[in-house]
Amino acid sequence: MKRFKYILTLIILAFSLQISLPSMVQAQCPMCRMSAESNLKAGGSHGKGLNTGILMLLSLPYVMVGGIGYVWYRNRKKHNELGQEIV
């Protein structure tokens, strides 16, 4: 149990440091970035669409985990209302 607490503390510390110390990162490859920038400078809108697509792809895992969490919560609540203990 002591080892579990130690590992959990390290994970929480690493996660806290990662969130609290933001760093500048480039989310696109250099070729895609240059293409999007040159398109935006020329008056196009493909760069905005590329960034929107990246954000949509980023949101999918969060939506899936949230949906699974909601279904789990709803099913657990039903079992508790019926007086059944979930182990």
Secondary structure as the mmCIF struct_conf table of DSSP 4:
data_model
#
loop_
_struct_conf.conf_type_id
_struct_conf.id
_struct_conf.beg_label_comp_id
_struct_conf.beg_label_asym_id
_struct_conf.beg_label_seq_id
_struct_conf.end_label_comp_id
_struct_conf.end_label_asym_id
_struct_conf.end_label_seq_id
HELX_RH_AL_P HELX_RH_AL_P1 LYS A 2 SER A 20
BEND BEND1 LEU A 21 LEU A 21
BEND BEND2 GLN A 28 GLN A 28
HELX_RH_AL_P HELX_RH_AL_P2 PRO A 30 LYS A 41
TURN_TY1_P TURN_TY1_P1 ALA A 42 GLY A 43
BEND BEND3 SER A 45 SER A 45
HELX_RH_AL_P HELX_RH_AL_P3 HIS A 46 GLU A 81
TURN_TY1_P TURN_TY1_P2 LEU A 82 GLY A 83
HELX_LH_PP_P HELX_LH_PP_P1 GLN A 84 ILE A 86
#
